Amino acid sequence: MGLSALIEDFTLKLGQFEEMLQKITTKITSGIVSERLAPSEIWKESEEDVTTLRNLAEQIKKSMLIMRPEKSPTIEKRSAAVLGPLSKFKETLFKKGEQSLNSKEALEELRGVVIEGSSFLDLAKEVKNNPSEGIMTILKLKEVYDSKEYLSAIPVPEVTYIRLASLKNDIEKLKTAMSGLEHSLSELRMNLNNVVEEISKYRALPPEKTEGSQAETGENAEKESDNEPSLVSNS
């Protein structure tokens, strides 16, 4: 998917997600979906909305991870806060236990989804307004690449064609130069690794004794000898 298609689809999904949040909120506040209803009735009234909201959240999450991968921890966290309760909503309704308690618990989870969904939507709008520059550049290049066959079929004036041909030739030369540079850098990196490996083989020698230290050692030995008690008494 090219850049234009991605942003267009992302914008559409955000609008649908916001509408679905409002729809669920209205059903809860108006009592259409109420804790007084049996789990089966709640599910009948909310199944389509919950399923649609979950699918939209998954698609929006995927687009956000593409458009702003450096924010993936935040995206994953906000997504889990919405997708988790939605995924187990039906399970909560029909689990073993008192039906009224199940209905109450499921509706509390759905209210939480509405709150977390608003935060999720705010994050998605932020990603849309401030996407990663690097990713956007890649998507633009992909868009150009995908349309190259169309562009090649467009006739252009001879002067323009000559300029484009010259530009193409310059680009090919640059690619060749870059390839050679990459090869040289690869060889340099390998040589540096070899040098580091050779250096790591060396070990420090023990310190050599100098003449001064040897003389000092001898003097110390003589002093120790003088201080030792003599076995011959002085007369």
DABEL-V950186 format. One record per backbone hydrogen bond with DSSP energy under -0.5 kcal/mol. CO is the residue of the C=O (numbers start at 1). NH is the residue of the N-H. E is the energy in kcal/mol with one decimal. If there is no record, write none. Layout:
# DABEL-V950186
{{CO	NH	E} {CO	NH	E}}
This chain:
# DABEL-V950186
{{2	6	-2.4} {3	7	-2.5} {4	8	-2.4} {5	9	-2.6} {6	10	-2.6} {7	11	-2.6} {8	12	-2.0} {9	13	-2.4} {10	14	-2.1} {11	15	-1.9} {12	16	-2.1} {13	17	-2.6} {14	18	-2.4} {15	19	-2.1} {16	20	-2.2} {17	21	-2.2} {18	22	-2.1} {19	23	-2.2} {20	24	-2.4} {21	25	-2.5} {22	26	-2.4} {23	27	-2.0} {24	28	-2.0} {25	29	-2.8} {26	30	-2.2} {27	31	-0.5} {27	32	-1.0} {27	33	-2.1} {28	31	-0.7} {32	34	-0.6} {34	37	-1.4} {38	41	-0.6} {38	42	-2.4} {39	43	-2.5} {40	44	-1.9} {41	45	-1.9} {42	46	-1.7} {43	47	-2.3} {46	50	-3.0} {47	51	-2.5} {48	52	-2.4} {49	53	-2.6} {50	54	-2.2} {51	55	-2.3} {52	56	-2.4} {53	57	-2.3} {54	58	-2.2} {55	59	-2.0} {56	60	-2.7} {57	61	-2.4} {58	62	-2.0} {59	63	-2.1} {60	64	-2.5} {61	65	-2.3} {62	66	-1.3} {63	67	-2.5} {64	68	-2.7} {67	132	-3.1} {68	71	-1.9} {69	72	-1.6} {71	75	-2.6} {72	76	-3.0} {73	77	-2.0} {74	78	-2.7} {75	79	-2.4} {76	80	-2.3} {77	81	-1.6} {78	82	-0.8} {79	82	-0.9} {79	83	-3.4} {80	84	-2.2} {82	86	-1.5} {83	87	-2.4} {84	88	-1.4} {86	89	-0.7} {88	92	-2.5} {89	93	-1.9} {90	94	-2.0} {91	95	-0.5} {92	95	-0.6} {98	102	-2.0} {99	103	-2.8} {100	104	-2.1} {101	105	-2.7} {102	106	-2.6} {103	107	-2.2} {104	108	-2.0} {105	109	-2.1} {106	110	-2.0} {107	111	-2.3} {108	112	-2.1} {109	113	-2.0} {110	114	-1.7} {111	115	-1.8} {112	116	-2.9} {113	117	-2.9} {114	118	-1.3} {115	119	-1.3} {116	120	-2.6} {117	121	-2.3} {118	122	-2.1} {119	123	-2.2} {120	124	-2.1} {121	125	-2.2} {122	126	-2.0} {123	127	-2.4} {124	128	-2.2} {125	129	-2.1} {126	130	-1.9} {132	136	-2.4} {133	137	-2.2} {134	138	-2.0} {135	139	-2.5} {136	140	-2.2} {137	141	-2.4} {138	142	-2.4} {139	3	-0.7} {139	143	-2.1} {140	144	-2.3} {141	145	-2.8} {142	146	-2.8} {143	147	-1.1} {145	148	-1.4} {147	151	-2.5} {148	152	-2.5} {149	153	-0.7} {150	153	-0.8} {151	154	-1.6} {153	155	-0.6} {157	161	-2.5} {158	162	-2.6} {159	163	-2.0} {160	164	-2.6} {161	165	-2.6} {162	166	-2.4} {163	167	-2.6} {164	168	-2.6} {165	169	-2.2} {166	170	-2.4} {167	171	-2.4} {168	172	-2.2} {169	173	-2.1} {170	174	-2.5} {171	175	-2.5} {172	176	-2.2} {173	177	-2.6} {174	178	-2.7} {175	179	-2.2} {176	180	-2.2} {177	181	-2.4} {178	182	-2.6} {179	183	-2.0} {180	184	-2.4} {181	185	-2.8} {182	186	-2.1} {183	187	-2.2} {184	188	-2.6} {185	189	-2.6} {186	190	-2.0} {187	191	-2.6} {188	192	-2.6} {189	193	-2.1} {190	194	-1.9} {191	195	-2.3} {192	196	-2.6} {193	197	-2.2} {194	198	-2.4} {195	199	-2.7} {196	200	-2.0} {198	201	-1.3} {199	202	-1.4} {210	214	-2.2} {211	215	-2.5} {212	216	-2.2} {213	217	-2.1} {214	218	-2.0} {215	219	-2.4} {216	220	-2.3} {217	221	-1.8} {218	222	-2.1} {219	223	-2.4} {220	224	-2.2} {221	225	-1.9} {222	226	-2.3} {223	227	-1.8} {224	228	-0.8} {225	228	-0.6} {231	233	-0.6}}
